[in-house]
């Protein structure tokens, strides 16, 4: 159903009701009892999170304990009613060949180990049914998505191995092109997907690995949609009509994903939410560049350090007025735009927690009920909010699982 704006009197009435206050809350964190109830009832799924880098690089990080830094850990996920999280398996685009494979396997192992070490809190999940079971057991479903097709090292067997280890989506590229697909943030080299790239999409369909079109060039996007026999996802992309970044989706792309039956999961990164922030951060000068350079030198190859320090530097720059302040309600603006263009059945949440610069007011997963509250205030029906929070991605997972089961019977397996 199409959302509508409530008359002001009704909105004020909702705000006048006694508000539920998030623990460790800041002014503006209050949500209505109705929003709290709906949020608790819904299965909330986030399809993109980079905490895996902390699991690998930060030996002091305990995901089961409340941490002072970062965006994600079990206590804050529970507080924010986050029921399922896709841990990203990510290696920078310039790491290729066997070193990329080794690093991907290290990360997959780290997610498996986190679930093994915290069986009371986390449940390793690979299907929509697993996610529902975890929610019923009051555990957080830990899923895995791969960010960048370069990690298959141009070898279909590795794609099958990753799938066997539990990886359930793969962005075809990361920031740079690989040998078979063009990225949205690189110069086109293949005019979209090569013949091998098209076979990768077919094999992902057969394996039940969701085809993720976040990060890909617009032509790669349309090539992938032309081939896939299952719905696709954008695991962490926002709307280009609001912030003109090539990582975001145009309105035509949003409509194409809706037609395909897929889902676009809105990214919370300040530079993808706000056009002003994007333009200003691309023009960064003087002290910010110096601090960024000093940071990457300090962090070396430690990707957990790099992303967390980048966020700290961006937030400092916002506080000093060197970058525009981006607030969390921008997330809701993007959700609302995507819903208006693609429909409420095709939008979800893909935060990029622990891998990006969160907007002010969405400092960690504990703040998520504010999104539910804001959607209700905008007049969204409860059933549509439930779909956006997780129902849509669960539906797509089930469709992809069914498509894989019927494709299993086809004898031809590309190599
Ligand atoms: Zn990404």
Boltz pocket constraint, residues with backbone or C-beta under 6 A from the ligand:
constraints:
  - pocket:
      binder: B
      contacts: [[A, 147], [A, 215], [A, 236]]
      max_distance: 6.0
